[in-house]
Structures are given as structure tokens and as C-alpha cells.
Amino acid sequence: MDDLEALKARHLVAVADAADEDALEAARLAALGKKGEVALKMRELGKMTPEERQTAGPALNALKDELNAAIAARRAALADAALEARLRDEWLDVTLPARDRRAGTIHPVSQVTEEVTAIFADMGFAVAEGPQVESDWFNFDALNIPPEHPARQEHDTFFMHRADGDNRPPHVLRTHTSPVQIRAMQAHGAPLRVIAPGRVYRCDYDQTHTPMFHQVEGLAIDRDISMAHLKWVLEEFCRAFFEVDEVELRFRASHFPFTEPSAEVDLRCSWADGQLKVGEGDDWMEILGSGMVHPKVLAAGGIDPDQWQGFAFGLGIDRLAMLKYGIPDLRAFFDSDLRWLRHYGFSALDVPTLRGGLGG
């Protein structure tokens, strides 16, 4: 067995002297590979007598195990050395000053949503929310929109795909936030005062329309509410939002299935030198639709129209942002252009409040 001790000593030295993974692998093959010295010794067992095998077999297995352990230890040592060298070469002084980076900004849509919420909250309106994928009933039927209405056609509304044989009522991407009014009435009853901001979807795309945009609708229900209350609320909102002392609104008769009577609301303004000035001038600008809640809509919300009445209105948040902050193209709202966001964005700490200002 003296030759095994010499063999072991020689290969242990080769393993210990391996300077990298390639050298270590060469040492392993020389000792334990199919043509390595230990493998050749293992083949000689067949030529030995039973008594010789009883001695040589365990000795060869022990040698094999010892060499494998030495190789594993050397491989771990090489890995540790490589990591230490990498850490030394890639060292970074974390005490160095950080690179100057511009803070993120609040998107104009988010800012205006907060502004609108703050104004109506001051008038006692709570915020109500609902799903963006709505049933046909909530989006149309409950709002007194008849089956033949153009809004219920595929050229105007995004209908959700239904599998063959699915007989359930269709679902749509909501075309307005009015379904939230129905859900709020069903959940809270009357009296009620809520606004419903959120995303809505319609099949339209140009400079002033996008397939997805943002609306906020308001609903107030009580026993003696009238158009006069609606007019006051809208005047107060415009005065606060545009941050002017005087506003003048003009109501024009219109038709919406969910209100009766219905009115489009125009705001007196001027466009001198291309700049919008609210409350002065000889121009009128349409800003929203409104009216008294239709009795059928109240009934769909679980409210007795003989005991309660209310008003509702709807505004486009994106359009409000364009008007107040002079943004010319609605499509830019959704282009994710950092230059645009840095120009029109708001500081994260510029939280709208009526006392401190709305951030305009």
C-alpha cells in the first residue's frame, strides 16, 4: 500500500497547487477521471486474490473519498478568492454624493382629480367608486338608456367578449361613471351626496377624444332639491376650481336619458391672446352636462321617486385639466413623454387644499 500513499500525496499536492478552476479540473481528471490513476488502480482489483481485495478495496475507496473532499475544499477556496477579488475590484464608495436626479411629478389628471375632490368635499360630497367592467344593466338599463340608443352599439361602446353559449347579460367597459350613482343609491339610500371620479371608455380617438379618459359625476338626493341648488353647486365649483371671484353660467336645454329636465352648462369666458379667462368676455364654453335625476333612475337605485328627488352632473377631468393648465392635445396625457410630464407635472408635496391653494 506504500504506492497508494505516494499516489495520495502527489495528487493532494496537485489539488492544493491548482491556481484556477481549469487547473483544478485537470488535477481531478488525473486522479479520478476514467483514465485517472485511481481509476486504473480500481481496475486492478479484479486481478487480485480475495484476501488482497479485502485490503486494497477499502483503501482505494478511502483514497477516492479523501481526494474528492480535497477537490471540493479547493473549489470553495477558489470561489471565495474570486468573490473577494471581484468585491475589491468593484468597490464603491457609498459615502460619495449621489447623482442629482429630478424628483418625480404628479400627473395633471391625478392633480385635477384631487382638486375636484377637495372642492366637492368642502361642500359635503363623499367619494364613491365602482368597477370599470360593468354589467349592461348598471351601465345602461338602470340609467334609463333604451336598447335602441346609439351608445349601446359597438361603434361607441367596448363590449366584453363572451364565450359561445354564454347567455348571461353582456358586460362592457363602462362608458361613464354614472353606474356608480346607482350603486351608491343601492348601498346608502337617501339622502345622498356623492361624487364618482374614475376612468371611462368609449370608441373614439382624436385631438380631443381618447378611448380611455376620466370623468367625475356628482349626485345629490334629498326631499326638496331643485335646479337652483344645482346651479349654486356648479357656480361654487367653477369659482373654486378656476380660482376666480366671479363666474357666470348659462344653462341650455338638452336631453340625457338619466335626467329630466336636462341641461348643458356653458361658462362665460374670453380667449384673448389665446389665453382662457373665466368670468369675463363675450364667449361661452360648454363644460358639463347636468339635470334633475330621472324618476326611473331613482327607482333603479331603490329610492322612491315620489318621496325623493335630486340633481346630477358630469364633467370631464381631462378637459378640465386642459382648460386650466393650457394643455392643447388630449392624446399627450397618455404618451408617457418625460419632457411633457416634467413640464406639466406637479410636485408630490403640492397637495390641493382650499385654504392653501389648489396648485394652479
ChimeraX attribute file (.defattr): number of C-alpha atoms within 10 A of each C-alpha:
attribute: neighborCount
match mode: 1-to-1
recipient: residues
	/A:1	10
	/A:2	7
	/A:3	8
	/A:4	16
	/A:5	11
	/A:6	11
	/A:7	15
	/A:8	19
	/A:9	12
	/A:10	12
	/A:11	21
	/A:12	19
	/A:13	12
	/A:14	19
	/A:15	24
	/A:16	15
	/A:17	13
	/A:18	18
	/A:19	12
	/A:20	15
	/A:21	13
	/A:22	10
	/A:23	14
	/A:24	21
	/A:25	16
	/A:26	15
	/A:27	22
	/A:28	20
	/A:29	16
	/A:30	17
	/A:31	25
	/A:32	18
	/A:33	15
	/A:34	11
	/A:35	11
	/A:36	14
	/A:37	16
	/A:38	23
	/A:39	17
	/A:40	14
	/A:41	14
	/A:42	14
	/A:43	10
	/A:44	12
	/A:45	16
	/A:46	10
	/A:47	9
	/A:48	12
	/A:49	9
	/A:50	11
	/A:51	8
	/A:52	11
	/A:53	17
	/A:54	12
	/A:55	11
	/A:56	19
	/A:57	15
	/A:58	11
	/A:59	15
	/A:60	20
	/A:61	13
	/A:62	12
	/A:63	17
	/A:64	17
	/A:65	12
	/A:66	14
	/A:67	21
	/A:68	17
	/A:69	12
	/A:70	18
	/A:71	22
	/A:72	14
	/A:73	14
	/A:74	20
	/A:75	19
	/A:76	12
	/A:77	13
	/A:78	17
	/A:79	14
	/A:80	12
	/A:81	13
	/A:82	13
	/A:83	12
	/A:84	12
	/A:85	12
	/A:86	11
	/A:87	11
	/A:88	10
	/A:89	9
	/A:90	9
	/A:91	9
	/A:92	9
	/A:93	7
	/A:94	7
	/A:95	6
	/A:96	7
	/A:97	7
	/A:98	7
	/A:99	6
	/A:100	6
	/A:101	6
	/A:102	7
	/A:103	8
	/A:104	13
	/A:105	18
	/A:106	18
	/A:107	19
	/A:108	21
	/A:109	19
	/A:110	15
	/A:111	24
	/A:112	24
	/A:113	21
	/A:114	16
	/A:115	22
	/A:116	21
	/A:117	21
	/A:118	19
	/A:119	21
	/A:120	21
	/A:121	15
	/A:122	12
	/A:123	13
	/A:124	13
	/A:125	19
	/A:126	16
	/A:127	16
	/A:128	18
	/A:129	16
	/A:130	18
	/A:131	13
	/A:132	18
	/A:133	17
	/A:134	20
	/A:135	20
	/A:136	18
	/A:137	17
	/A:138	21
	/A:139	24
	/A:140	24
	/A:141	17
	/A:142	21
	/A:143	25
	/A:144	19
	/A:145	18
	/A:146	13
	/A:147	11
	/A:148	8
	/A:149	10
	/A:150	12
	/A:151	15
	/A:152	19
	/A:153	12
	/A:154	11
	/A:155	12
	/A:156	15
	/A:157	19
	/A:158	19
	/A:159	19
	/A:160	13
	/A:161	10
	/A:162	12
	/A:163	7
	/A:164	6
	/A:165	6
	/A:166	9
	/A:167	8
	/A:168	8
	/A:169	9
	/A:170	14
	/A:171	18
	/A:172	21
	/A:173	21
	/A:174	26
	/A:175	26
	/A:176	24
	/A:177	27
	/A:178	27
	/A:179	26
	/A:180	27
	/A:181	29
	/A:182	24
	/A:183	18
	/A:184	22
	/A:185	23
	/A:186	16
	/A:187	11
	/A:188	13
	/A:189	16
	/A:190	22
	/A:191	14
	/A:192	17
	/A:193	25
	/A:194	23
	/A:195	28
	/A:196	25
	/A:197	27
	/A:198	21
	/A:199	18
	/A:200	19
	/A:201	21
	/A:202	20
	/A:203	14
	/A:204	13
	/A:205	12
	/A:206	10
	/A:207	10
	/A:208	13
	/A:209	16
	/A:210	18
	/A:211	16
	/A:212	15
	/A:213	22
	/A:214	20
	/A:215	21
	/A:216	22
	/A:217	24
	/A:218	24
	/A:219	26
	/A:220	23
	/A:221	23
	/A:222	15
	/A:223	13
	/A:224	10
	/A:225	15
	/A:226	15
	/A:227	17
	/A:228	9
	/A:229	14
	/A:230	19
	/A:231	18
	/A:232	11
	/A:233	14
	/A:234	18
	/A:235	17
	/A:236	16
	/A:237	18
	/A:238	22
	/A:239	18
	/A:240	21
	/A:241	20
	/A:242	19
	/A:243	16
	/A:244	12
	/A:245	11
	/A:246	14
	/A:247	20
	/A:248	15
	/A:249	20
	/A:250	15
	/A:251	16
	/A:252	14
	/A:253	12
	/A:254	15
	/A:255	15
	/A:256	18
	/A:257	17
	/A:258	24
	/A:259	24
	/A:260	16
	/A:261	17
	/A:262	24
	/A:263	21
	/A:264	18
	/A:265	22
	/A:266	18
	/A:267	21
	/A:268	18
	/A:269	20
	/A:270	18
	/A:271	14
	/A:272	9
	/A:273	6
	/A:274	8
	/A:275	12
	/A:276	16
	/A:277	17
	/A:278	24
	/A:279	21
	/A:280	16
	/A:281	13
	/A:282	9
	/A:283	14
	/A:284	19
	/A:285	14
	/A:286	14
	/A:287	17
	/A:288	18
	/A:289	22
	/A:290	31
	/A:291	27
	/A:292	23
	/A:293	26
	/A:294	22
	/A:295	20
	/A:296	19
	/A:297	22
	/A:298	26
	/A:299	17
	/A:300	20
	/A:301	23
	/A:302	17
	/A:303	22
	/A:304	15
	/A:305	17
	/A:306	10
	/A:307	10
	/A:308	17
	/A:309	22
	/A:310	27
	/A:311	26
	/A:312	25
	/A:313	24
	/A:314	21
	/A:315	17
	/A:316	19
	/A:317	24
	/A:318	21
	/A:319	22
	/A:320	22
	/A:321	19
	/A:322	19
	/A:323	16
	/A:324	17
	/A:325	15
	/A:326	13
	/A:327	16
	/A:328	12
	/A:329	13
	/A:330	19
	/A:331	15
	/A:332	13
	/A:333	20
	/A:334	10
	/A:335	10
	/A:336	10
	/A:337	10
	/A:338	12
	/A:339	9
	/A:340	13
	/A:341	18
	/A:342	16
	/A:343	9
	/A:344	16
	/A:345	18
	/A:346	19
	/A:347	14
	/A:348	12
	/A:349	9
	/A:350	15
	/A:351	16
	/A:352	20
	/A:353	15
	/A:354	14
	/A:355	6
	/A:356	9
	/A:357	14
	/A:358	21
	/A:359	15
	/A:360	14
